[in-house]
Amino acid sequence: MKPASFAYVRPATVEDTLAELEHEGAKVLAGGQSLVPVLAMRLGRPSTLVDLGAVPELKELDLDGGHLRVGAMVRQRQVQHDPAAQSVPLLRLALPWVGHREIRSRGTVCGSLAHSDPSAELPAVATCLDATMTLRSSRGSRDVGASEFFAGAMTTVMEPDELLTAVRFPVAEAGEGFGFGEVARRHGDFALAGVAARVKAVAEHVEASITCFGVSDRPAKADVSAELESALQQVGRTPSESDLRRALAESAEEVAARVVDTVGDAHASQAYRRQLTAGLLSREISRAYLKSVNPRHEVSSA
């Protein structure tokens, strides 16, 4: 099929872009990796495509006050290889899992967030790190935290005339470690289940959280500090990865039972997704903790 007819504009400033979005039925075109297939299948029929490619302000990637600021037109592959992004390790861990190289070369970070696919990696990373989205319209600007931004499957709190101009990821602090993993039928497919983990260890105190994706209608975040502390009491503060994973196994199953609420489909049953999530939880929390106490820790191949 071919797309239904639409008008096309390519504004040169953010202000002109926002003016175009005031028109009913206008739709933003950034990387187009999700939008173009939707148009081709006529699942969407915008009146106007507003191409962001000529707006210099939206192509900025920089460190700003303890945050990595990623503009709306910054490509995923650029973030993957830019030295500035080393300050956000979880983002660098997740990006190789996003589609394929060709998709990352065109797709944008903000575009993936705005699309809000519940099986996508970047919304989970944003939620895990408490990233902040900057939304602008002709009416003004507002910042929205990731925990509030994702409202459901393919749904955000953005108004039709708003533009996601940038996202700010907090840079990693001393004593923080991260883990990321997913299971898909083939590399580049959407995940059947995935987990992003964040752990901060200072002296004898640990804080741990996980964000799961592919298992609910939006990224599912949970505090697992108590589960990690309980496991460490069993195996000590400097365990091997395999020992810590075993100590976490039972509580990981309980957490997975809480966060996996999607029903079964043609790809995987709910029970199977819970099994996958539990395994990923114990592995990635273990890796994140060991990285937090020893940044040079090398993860096992298992």
C-alpha positions in Angstrom: 0.0 0.0 0.0 1.0 3.6 -0.4 0.3 6.4 2.2 -2.8 8.5 1.9 -2.1 12.0 0.5 -0.6 14.6 2.9 1.0 18.0 2.9 4.7 18.3 3.7 6.5 21.2 5.4 10.2 21.5 6.5 10.5 24.5 8.9 13.8 25.9 9.8 13.1 27.0 13.4 11.5 25.5 16.5 9.0 28.5 16.5 7.9 27.7 12.9 7.6 24.0 13.8 5.3 24.8 16.7 3.2 27.0 14.5 2.7 24.1 12.1 1.7 21.8 14.9 -1.2 24.1 15.7 -2.9 22.8 12.6 -5.2 19.9 13.1 -3.9 16.6 12.0 -0.2 17.7 11.8 2.4 15.0 12.6 6.1 15.3 13.3 8.6 13.5 11.1 12.0 12.9 12.8 13.8 9.6 12.0 10.6 8.1 10.4 11.5 4.5 11.4 8.1 4.0 13.1 6.0 6.6 11.3 6.8 5.7 7.7 5.6 2.0 8.1 2.4 3.3 9.8 1.8 5.6 6.9 2.5 2.9 4.4 -0.1 0.7 6.0 -2.5 3.6 6.3 -2.8 3.1 10.0 -2.2 6.8 10.3 -3.5 9.6 8.0 -1.9 12.9 9.0 -3.0 16.0 7.2 0.6 17.4 7.2 4.0 16.0 7.9 6.3 18.4 9.7 9.9 17.5 9.0 12.3 18.4 11.8 15.4 17.8 9.7 16.2 21.5 9.0 16.0 22.7 12.6 19.6 23.1 13.9 18.6 23.6 17.5 17.1 20.1 17.6 20.4 18.4 16.6 22.3 19.3 19.8 23.9 16.7 22.0 25.8 18.0 25.0 26.4 17.7 28.7 24.5 20.3 30.7 24.6 20.6 34.5 24.9 17.0 35.4 22.7 15.8 32.5 23.2 14.5 29.0 20.9 16.6 26.9 19.7 14.8 23.7 17.9 17.0 21.1 14.9 15.8 19.1 16.9 15.2 15.9 19.9 13.4 17.5 20.2 9.9 15.9 20.5 6.9 18.1 23.7 5.8 16.5 25.2 9.2 17.2 24.5 8.8 20.9 25.8 5.3 20.8 29.2 6.4 19.7 29.5 10.0 21.1 32.1 10.3 23.9 29.7 12.5 25.9 27.3 9.6 26.2 29.8 7.6 28.2 28.5 9.6 31.2 25.2 7.7 30.9 26.3 4.0 30.9 22.8 2.5 30.9 22.1 4.4 27.6 25.2 3.0 26.1 24.3 -0.5 27.2 20.8 -0.4 25.8 21.4 1.2 22.4 23.1 -1.8 20.7 19.8 -3.7 21.3 17.7 -1.1 19.4 16.8 -2.5 16.0 19.7 -2.8 13.6 22.5 -0.4 12.7 20.6 1.0 9.7 17.6 1.8 11.9 19.8 3.4 14.6 21.5 5.5 11.9 18.1 7.2 11.1 16.0 6.7 14.2 16.2 9.3 16.9 16.2 8.9 20.7 13.3 11.3 21.2 11.4 9.7 18.4 11.5 6.4 20.2 10.3 8.0 23.4 7.5 9.8 21.7 6.4 6.6 20.0 6.1 4.9 23.4 6.2 1.3 22.3 6.0 -0.8 25.4 8.5 -3.3 24.0 11.1 -0.6 23.1 14.4 -0.2 25.0 14.7 3.6 25.3 11.5 4.3 27.2 12.6 1.8 29.8 16.0 3.5 30.0 14.4 6.9 30.4 12.1 5.5 33.2 14.9 3.7 35.0 17.1 6.9 35.1 14.2 9.3 35.8 15.0 11.2 32.7 13.2 14.5 32.0 11.4 15.3 28.7 11.1 19.0 27.6 7.8 19.6 25.8 7.2 22.9 23.9 4.2 24.4 22.1 3.2 27.9 21.1 1.6 28.1 24.6 4.9 27.6 26.4 7.3 24.9 27.7 7.1 22.3 30.4 9.3 19.5 31.8 7.8 16.1 32.4 9.5 13.2 34.2 9.6 9.8 32.5 7.4 8.2 35.2 4.6 10.6 34.1 5.4 10.8 30.4 4.4 7.3 29.3 0.6 7.0 29.7 0.1 3.6 28.0 0.9 1.6 24.9 1.8 4.1 22.1 0.5 6.9 24.3 2.2 9.8 26.1 1.0 12.9 27.9 2.0 15.1 25.0 -0.7 17.3 23.6 -1.2 17.3 19.8 0.4 20.7 19.4 3.4 19.9 21.6 6.9 18.9 20.4 9.4 16.8 22.4 12.4 19.0 21.9 14.9 17.2 24.1 15.4 14.6 26.8 17.8 15.0 29.7 19.4 11.8 31.2 21.2 12.2 34.5 24.9 11.3 34.4 26.1 8.4 36.5 27.2 9.2 40.0 30.1 7.5 41.9 29.0 4.2 43.3 26.4 3.5 40.6 26.2 0.4 38.5 23.9 -0.6 35.7 22.7 -3.7 33.9 20.6 -4.2 30.8 19.4 -7.3 29.0 16.5 -8.6 26.9 15.3 -11.7 25.2 14.0 -11.5 21.6 13.5 -14.2 18.9 16.1 -12.5 16.8 18.5 -9.6 17.5 16.7 -6.4 16.4 13.2 -7.8 17.1 11.1 -6.2 19.8 11.8 -7.8 23.2 9.6 -10.6 24.6 10.9 -9.3 27.9 13.7 -6.9 29.0 15.2 -5.4 32.1 17.2 -2.2 32.9 18.8 -2.2 36.3 20.3 0.6 38.4 22.1 0.1 41.7 23.8 2.6 44.0 26.1 1.2 46.7 27.6 3.6 49.3 29.3 1.9 52.2 26.8 -0.7 53.6 23.8 1.0 52.0 22.4 -0.1 48.7 19.6 1.3 46.5 18.3 -0.7 43.6 15.6 -0.3 41.0 14.6 -2.1 37.9 12.5 -1.2 34.9 11.0 -3.9 32.8 9.7 -3.6 29.2 7.8 -5.9 26.9 5.7 -7.1 29.8 3.2 -4.3 30.4 1.5 -1.4 28.5 4.4 0.9 29.6 7.8 0.6 31.3 7.2 -1.1 34.7 9.5 0.2 37.4 10.0 -1.4 40.8 12.2 -0.7 43.8 14.2 -3.9 44.6 16.5 -2.5 47.3 15.1 -4.8 50.0 15.5 -7.9 47.7 19.1 -7.0 46.9 19.9 -6.3 50.6 18.4 -9.7 51.6 20.5 -11.5 49.0 23.7 -9.7 50.1 23.1 -10.8 53.7 23.2 -14.3 52.4 26.3 -14.1 50.3 28.3 -11.2 51.7 29.2 -7.8 50.2 31.7 -9.1 47.7 30.0 -12.2 46.2 30.6 -13.8 42.8 28.1 -13.0 40.1 26.8 -16.6 40.1 26.3 -16.7 43.9 24.4 -13.4 43.9 22.2 -14.5 41.1 21.3 -17.6 42.9 20.5 -15.6 46.1 18.3 -13.3 44.1 16.4 -16.0 42.2 13.4 -16.5 44.5 12.7 -12.8 45.1 13.2 -12.1 41.4 10.3 -14.5 40.6 8.1 -12.6 43.1 9.0 -9.3 41.5 8.4 -10.7 38.0 4.9 -11.9 39.1 4.1 -8.3 40.1 5.4 -6.4 37.1 4.4 -8.7 34.3 0.8 -8.0 33.7 0.5 -8.4 29.9 -1.6 -11.3 28.7 -0.2 -14.0 26.5 0.0 -13.5 22.8 1.2 -15.4 19.7 4.8 -14.7 20.7 4.9 -15.7 24.4 2.5 -16.6 27.3 2.3 -14.5 30.4 4.0 -17.4 32.4 6.9 -17.5 29.9 7.4 -13.7 30.1 7.5 -13.9 33.9 10.1 -16.7 33.7 12.2 -14.6 31.3 11.8 -11.5 33.4 12.8 -13.3 36.6 16.0 -14.6 35.0 16.9 -11.2 33.6 16.2 -9.5 36.9 18.6 -11.7 38.9 21.3 -11.4 36.3 21.1 -7.7 35.7 20.7 -6.7 39.3 23.8 -8.8 40.1 25.8 -7.2 37.3 24.7 -3.7 38.3 25.6 -4.3 41.9 29.0 -5.7 41.2 29.7 -2.8 38.8 28.7 -0.3 41.6 31.3 -1.7 44.0 33.9 -2.4 41.3 33.6 -0.4 38.1 36.2 -2.8 36.5 34.0 -5.9 37.1 33.7 -8.0 33.9 30.3 -9.6 33.4 30.1 -13.4 32.9 29.2 -14.7 29.5 26.2 -16.7 31.0 
